[in-house]
Amino acid sequence: MIKNIVLLTIFFYFLSIFQSSFFIHIEWIGAFPLLTLIFLVAILFLNRKKIELGLFGAAIAGLFLDLFSAKPFGFHVLLFLFFALLVNFVFLKYVRVFS
């Protein structure tokens, strides 16, 4: 678990740097790719039973995006935590995966 948290923190750090420096210049229909949000949804989908890892990932991704943005501090943290809870609720309630 500690190894997953360390790897997740490092990966979200580099994703937020790339998102706020390089990918801001790539526009498609007036929007740019939110790599941290895409990766967060992938983590939440793959670890549906372990909500702790998804919530930690949301908090770390929001923290790094807050550090690299001009918005008020805590904006992305609250937004990503709310989004993680919403996505986890939808996955557990409405998505069935047959294995």
C-alpha beads as a LAMMPS data file, in Angstrom:
LAMMPS data file: protein, C-alpha beads

99 atoms
98 bonds

1 atom types
1 bond types

-500.0 500.0 xlo xhi
-500.0 500.0 ylo yhi
-500.0 500.0 zlo zhi

Masses

1 110.0

Atoms # bond

1 1 1 0.000 0.000 0.000
2 1 1 2.827 2.402 0.827
3 1 1 4.484 1.590 -2.500
4 1 1 1.236 2.412 -4.325
5 1 1 0.925 5.729 -2.504
6 1 1 4.506 6.752 -3.306
7 1 1 4.139 5.792 -6.972
8 1 1 0.791 7.581 -7.170
9 1 1 2.263 10.739 -5.653
10 1 1 5.211 10.774 -8.058
11 1 1 3.009 10.061 -11.064
12 1 1 0.483 12.784 -10.158
13 1 1 3.354 15.220 -9.610
14 1 1 4.677 14.712 -13.128
15 1 1 1.190 14.662 -14.654
16 1 1 0.308 17.980 -13.040
17 1 1 3.590 19.531 -14.228
18 1 1 2.952 18.349 -17.787
19 1 1 -0.668 19.457 -17.641
20 1 1 0.077 22.941 -16.368
21 1 1 3.103 23.602 -18.565
22 1 1 2.945 21.662 -21.840
23 1 1 -0.605 20.456 -22.404
24 1 1 -2.140 23.862 -21.741
25 1 1 -1.027 24.792 -25.258
26 1 1 -2.846 21.869 -26.885
27 1 1 -6.407 22.976 -27.502
28 1 1 -9.195 21.004 -29.041
29 1 1 -12.546 22.781 -29.403
30 1 1 -11.483 25.358 -26.820
31 1 1 -10.490 22.838 -24.126
32 1 1 -7.224 21.250 -23.093
33 1 1 -6.694 17.689 -21.793
34 1 1 -6.993 17.176 -18.052
35 1 1 -4.541 14.330 -17.630
36 1 1 -4.837 14.198 -13.859
37 1 1 -8.598 13.848 -14.045
38 1 1 -8.394 11.130 -16.704
39 1 1 -5.867 9.177 -14.657
40 1 1 -7.938 9.653 -11.486
41 1 1 -11.007 8.150 -13.181
42 1 1 -8.882 5.208 -14.326
43 1 1 -7.670 4.628 -10.751
44 1 1 -11.209 4.832 -9.420
45 1 1 -12.457 2.379 -12.040
46 1 1 -9.687 -0.145 -11.510
47 1 1 -9.841 0.028 -7.692
48 1 1 -13.573 0.192 -7.102
49 1 1 -13.409 -1.669 -3.792
50 1 1 -10.536 0.426 -2.361
51 1 1 -11.933 3.946 -2.084
52 1 1 -9.000 5.063 0.099
53 1 1 -6.511 4.918 -2.776
54 1 1 -8.859 6.886 -5.044
55 1 1 -9.515 9.553 -2.420
56 1 1 -5.819 9.869 -1.666
57 1 1 -5.108 10.176 -5.376
58 1 1 -7.775 12.868 -5.698
59 1 1 -6.320 14.834 -2.791
60 1 1 -2.757 14.580 -4.110
61 1 1 -3.752 15.458 -7.689
62 1 1 -5.731 18.444 -6.434
63 1 1 -2.879 19.553 -4.209
64 1 1 -0.360 19.486 -7.048
65 1 1 -2.719 21.288 -9.419
66 1 1 -3.323 23.922 -6.726
67 1 1 0.415 24.413 -6.381
68 1 1 0.828 25.001 -10.118
69 1 1 -2.281 27.110 -10.794
70 1 1 -3.428 30.640 -10.060
71 1 1 -6.789 29.624 -8.587
72 1 1 -7.387 29.864 -4.820
73 1 1 -5.558 27.192 -2.849
74 1 1 -7.809 24.235 -2.111
75 1 1 -10.056 24.677 -5.141
76 1 1 -8.773 21.649 -7.040
77 1 1 -8.505 19.531 -3.892
78 1 1 -12.173 20.008 -3.056
79 1 1 -13.215 19.628 -6.677
80 1 1 -11.275 16.376 -7.171
81 1 1 -12.429 14.905 -3.845
82 1 1 -16.055 15.623 -4.711
83 1 1 -15.549 14.202 -8.195
84 1 1 -13.890 11.051 -6.786
85 1 1 -16.797 10.449 -4.419
86 1 1 -19.311 11.023 -7.204
87 1 1 -17.531 8.714 -9.649
88 1 1 -17.121 6.017 -7.012
89 1 1 -20.831 6.219 -6.162
90 1 1 -21.791 5.910 -9.829
91 1 1 -19.406 2.991 -10.402
92 1 1 -20.636 1.073 -7.372
93 1 1 -24.321 1.756 -7.969
94 1 1 -24.770 1.630 -11.742
95 1 1 -21.776 -0.057 -13.410
96 1 1 -21.568 -3.822 -13.478
97 1 1 -18.425 -5.580 -14.618
98 1 1 -18.647 -9.272 -15.354
99 1 1 -15.525 -11.208 -14.539

Bonds

1 1 1 2
2 1 2 3
3 1 3 4
4 1 4 5
5 1 5 6
6 1 6 7
7 1 7 8
8 1 8 9
9 1 9 10
10 1 10 11
11 1 11 12
12 1 12 13
13 1 13 14
14 1 14 15
15 1 15 16
16 1 16 17
17 1 17 18
18 1 18 19
19 1 19 20
20 1 20 21
21 1 21 22
22 1 22 23
23 1 23 24
24 1 24 25
25 1 25 26
26 1 26 27
27 1 27 28
28 1 28 29
29 1 29 30
30 1 30 31
31 1 31 32
32 1 32 33
33 1 33 34
34 1 34 35
35 1 35 36
36 1 36 37
37 1 37 38
38 1 38 39
39 1 39 40
40 1 40 41
41 1 41 42
42 1 42 43
43 1 43 44
44 1 44 45
45 1 45 46
46 1 46 47
47 1 47 48
48 1 48 49
49 1 49 50
50 1 50 51
51 1 51 52
52 1 52 53
53 1 53 54
54 1 54 55
55 1 55 56
56 1 56 57
57 1 57 58
58 1 58 59
59 1 59 60
60 1 60 61
61 1 61 62
62 1 62 63
63 1 63 64
64 1 64 65
65 1 65 66
66 1 66 67
67 1 67 68
68 1 68 69
69 1 69 70
70 1 70 71
71 1 71 72
72 1 72 73
73 1 73 74
74 1 74 75
75 1 75 76
76 1 76 77
77 1 77 78
78 1 78 79
79 1 79 80
80 1 80 81
81 1 81 82
82 1 82 83
83 1 83 84
84 1 84 85
85 1 85 86
86 1 86 87
87 1 87 88
88 1 88 89
89 1 89 90
90 1 90 91
91 1 91 92
92 1 92 93
93 1 93 94
94 1 94 95
95 1 95 96
96 1 96 97
97 1 97 98
98 1 98 99
